[in-house]
Amino acid sequence: MGEFKKTWFQIVWACLLLVSIVITYIQRMSDALWVHSEAMQILDRTLTWVMLPLSVVLTVCMCIGYWRQSERLFWRKWRRWGASLAFGAAAAALLVVLVHLAKGEKATIEEEDRTLLLGAFSAAGLIWYFARYKFRSWRGDE
């Protein structure tokens, strides 16, 4: 029964995350008045503040479950997560560079976006390295 509740929690979290991303994307790309109305801004802020704690709770619950199963499994999952995050950040950086090369000077990359990409890639690399170290020396042999 607990697995059923966890699955529904993950489904609800994924749907809310998708709605939040779609609303944010529509607000960025559209100049329509209804998109920038106060109601849509309140919905966007509410979803953001609901999604943040839900994401933290889901991550903590999954990590606790992995840790209870095995410490080695926990570090293997974190290593895979870190590698996936690093790959995603590298792919995003490559995409930004390709768009910049294709559009030339018309496409500007803001300083905060560059910092965000570099920070995500650096954090992912550190997570991957630390999880790899802990996974390989999980018994404390080294």
Phi, psi and chi 1 to 4 in degrees:
 res  aa     phi    psi   chi1   chi2   chi3   chi4
   1 MET       -  -35.4 -172.2   67.8  172.4      -
   2 GLY   -64.9  -36.6      -      -      -      -
   3 GLU   -65.5  -36.3 -175.4   64.6   31.9      -
   4 PHE   -62.9  -44.6  178.6   74.0      -      -
   5 LYS   -64.9  -38.9  -69.7  179.5 -176.7  177.2
   6 LYS   -65.1  -40.6 -175.6  178.1  175.3 -176.7
   7 THR   -63.7  -44.0  -57.4      -      -      -
   8 TRP   -65.6  -37.3  -85.6  105.0      -      -
   9 PHE   -61.6  -42.8 -178.6   71.9      -      -
  10 GLN   -66.6  -38.0  -71.4  174.1  -19.9      -
  11 ILE   -65.7  -45.4  -70.0  170.1      -      -
  12 VAL   -63.5  -42.5  168.6      -      -      -
  13 TRP   -61.1  -44.7  173.6   78.5      -      -
  14 ALA   -64.3  -41.3      -      -      -      -
  15 CYS   -64.9  -44.8  -69.7      -      -      -
  16 LEU   -63.8  -39.2  -75.3  173.9      -      -
  17 LEU   -64.1  -42.4 -178.2   64.0      -      -
  18 LEU   -63.0  -44.3 -178.2   64.6      -      -
  19 VAL   -62.5  -42.3  168.5      -      -      -
  20 SER   -61.9  -43.8  177.7      -      -      -
  21 ILE   -65.5  -41.8  -70.0  170.6      -      -
  22 VAL   -63.8  -44.1  166.5      -      -      -
  23 ILE   -64.2  -43.3  -72.6  174.5      -      -
  24 THR   -62.1  -42.2  -57.9      -      -      -
  25 TYR   -64.8  -43.7 -179.2   77.2      -      -
  26 ILE   -63.1  -41.2  -70.6  172.4      -      -
  27 GLN   -64.4  -33.5  -76.5 -176.4  -25.4      -
  28 ARG   -74.1  -37.0  -90.7 -168.6 -175.0 -175.1
  29 MET   -95.8  -15.8  -63.6  -59.3  164.8      -
  30 SER  -113.3  146.5  177.9      -      -      -
  31 ASP  -105.4   10.1  -70.6  -27.4      -      -
  32 ALA   -63.3  147.0      -      -      -      -
  33 LEU   -66.7  -37.6  -69.2  176.9      -      -
  34 TRP   -66.9  -27.4   68.1  -89.6      -      -
  35 VAL   -70.1  -35.0  173.2      -      -      -
  36 HIS  -101.2   17.7  -62.5  -73.0      -      -
  37 SER   -70.9  164.5   68.1      -      -      -
  38 GLU   -64.7  -35.5 -171.5  173.5  -16.0      -
  39 ALA   -63.3  -42.3      -      -      -      -
  40 MET   -68.9  -36.1  -73.7  -61.7  -77.3      -
  41 GLN   -67.0  -39.1  -70.6  179.0   -3.5      -
  42 ILE   -64.9  -42.4  -70.0  171.9      -      -
  43 LEU   -60.9  -43.6  178.1   63.4      -      -
  44 ASP   -63.1  -46.4 -175.9   41.4      -      -
  45 ARG   -64.4  -40.2  -84.4 -172.9 -109.3  132.1
  46 THR   -63.9  -46.0  -57.0      -      -      -
  47 LEU   -61.9  -38.6  -79.8  173.2      -      -
  48 THR   -62.7  -45.7  -59.8      -      -      -
  49 TRP   -75.1  -19.9  -76.0  105.0      -      -
  50 VAL   -82.4  -38.9  166.7      -      -      -
  51 MET   -69.8  -33.7  -71.8  -50.2  -58.5      -
  52 LEU   -60.6  -53.7 -174.9   64.0      -      -
  53 PRO   -66.3  -36.1  -12.0   18.7      -      -
  54 LEU   -62.7  -40.1  -81.8  177.7      -      -
  55 SER   -65.1  -41.8  -62.5      -      -      -
  56 VAL   -64.9  -44.5  169.3      -      -      -
  57 VAL   -62.4  -45.4  166.1      -      -      -
  58 LEU   -62.6  -43.6 -176.0   63.3      -      -
  59 THR   -64.2  -44.1  -57.0      -      -      -
  60 VAL   -64.6  -42.8  167.8      -      -      -
  61 CYS   -62.4  -42.5  -72.8      -      -      -
  62 MET   -66.4  -40.9  -70.7  176.3   70.1      -
  63 CYS   -65.2  -40.0  -72.4      -      -      -
  64 ILE   -63.8  -42.0  -71.7  171.8      -      -
  65 GLY   -61.9  -43.1      -      -      -      -
  66 TYR   -65.6  -39.9  -67.9  142.1      -      -
  67 TRP   -65.4  -38.8 -172.1  -92.5      -      -
  68 ARG   -66.7  -33.9  -75.2 -177.4  177.4  173.4
  69 GLN   -70.6  -49.0  -72.8  177.5    8.9      -
  70 SER  -172.0  139.3  164.8      -      -      -
  71 GLU   -65.8  -35.9 -177.8  179.7  -16.5      -
  72 ARG   -66.0  -40.2 -172.6  175.0  167.1   99.2
  73 LEU   -62.1  -41.8  174.0   67.5      -      -
  74 PHE   -57.5  -48.7  172.5   79.3      -      -
  75 TRP   -71.0  -31.0  -70.4  113.6      -      -
  76 ARG   -66.4  -42.0 -178.7  175.3   26.4  167.6
  77 LYS   -64.1  -41.8  -68.8  -68.6 -174.7  177.1
  78 TRP   -66.6  -35.4  -90.6   91.0      -      -
  79 ARG   -64.8  -44.5 -173.9 -172.2   67.1 -172.6
  80 ARG   -64.9  -40.3  -72.5 -177.2 -178.4  169.7
  81 TRP   -64.2  -43.1 -177.5   78.7      -      -
  82 GLY   -63.9  -40.4      -      -      -      -
  83 ALA   -66.0  -40.3      -      -      -      -
  84 SER   -64.5  -42.1  -61.5      -      -      -
  85 LEU   -64.7  -40.7 -172.9   61.5      -      -
  86 ALA   -64.8  -41.8      -      -      -      -
  87 PHE   -64.1  -42.2  178.1   74.9      -      -
  88 GLY   -64.2  -41.8      -      -      -      -
  89 ALA   -66.8  -38.8      -      -      -      -
  90 ALA   -66.1  -39.4      -      -      -      -
  91 ALA   -65.6  -39.9      -      -      -      -
  92 ALA   -65.5  -41.7      -      -      -      -
  93 ALA   -64.2  -41.2      -      -      -      -
  94 LEU   -63.4  -41.1  179.4   65.8      -      -
  95 LEU   -62.5  -42.6 -179.4   64.1      -      -
  96 VAL   -63.4  -42.0  167.2      -      -      -
  97 VAL   -65.2  -42.6  167.2      -      -      -
  98 LEU   -63.6  -41.2  -71.2  175.6      -      -
  99 VAL   -65.0  -41.0  167.7      -      -      -
 100 HIS   -63.3  -40.5 -174.2   68.0      -      -
 101 LEU   -68.6  -37.2  -72.0  175.4      -      -
 102 ALA   -70.9  -39.5      -      -      -      -
 103 LYS   -92.8  -12.9  -70.7 -165.4  167.9 -169.6
 104 GLY    70.9 -133.0      -      -      -      -
 105 GLU   -76.4  -12.1  -67.1  -61.5  -39.5      -
 106 LYS   -69.7  -29.9  -66.2  179.0 -176.5  175.7
 107 ALA   -95.6  114.2      -      -      -      -
 108 THR  -106.9  139.3   58.8      -      -      -
 109 ILE  -105.7  117.3  -56.9  171.4      -      -
 110 GLU   -67.9  154.4  -50.9 -120.2  -13.9      -
 111 GLU   -62.8  -39.0 -171.8   63.3   33.7      -
 112 GLU   -69.6  -30.6   65.1 -177.1   39.8      -
 113 ASP   -69.2  -40.0  -66.7  -24.3      -      -
 114 ARG   -62.9  -42.4  -72.7 -178.0 -167.9 -175.4
 115 THR   -64.4  -40.2  -54.9      -      -      -
 116 LEU   -63.5  -46.0  179.8   68.0      -      -
 117 LEU   -62.1  -46.2  -79.4  173.0      -      -
 118 LEU   -63.6  -41.0 -178.8   62.3      -      -
 119 GLY   -64.8  -42.3      -      -      -      -
 120 ALA   -63.8  -44.0      -      -      -      -
 121 PHE   -65.6  -41.0 -170.4   69.2      -      -
 122 SER   -66.8  -43.7  -60.1      -      -      -
 123 ALA   -63.7  -42.1      -      -      -      -
 124 ALA   -63.5  -40.8      -      -      -      -
 125 GLY   -63.9  -41.5      -      -      -      -
 126 LEU   -65.7  -41.8  -73.2  172.9      -      -
 127 ILE   -61.9  -46.5  -70.8  170.1      -      -
 128 TRP   -61.3  -45.1  177.6   77.9      -      -
 129 TYR   -64.4  -46.1  179.1   76.0      -      -
 130 PHE   -66.4  -42.8 -175.8   71.0      -      -
 131 ALA   -66.6  -36.4      -      -      -      -
 132 ARG   -64.9  -42.8 -177.1  173.3 -179.8 -130.6
 133 TYR   -61.5  -47.9  170.3   75.4      -      -
 134 LYS   -67.1  -34.4  -67.8  -61.6  -80.2 -175.6
 135 PHE   -67.5  -40.4  175.0   69.6      -      -
 136 ARG   -76.7  -28.7  -70.5 -171.8  179.5 -141.9
 137 SER  -118.5   48.9   61.8      -      -      -
 138 TRP   -72.0  -19.7   67.8  -76.2      -      -
 139 ARG   -92.3   -8.0  -71.3 -173.2 -176.7  152.6
 140 GLY    82.6   23.1      -      -      -      -
 141 ASP   -68.4  -34.2  -64.9  -21.5      -      -
 142 GLU   -92.1      -  -64.4  178.6   26.8      -
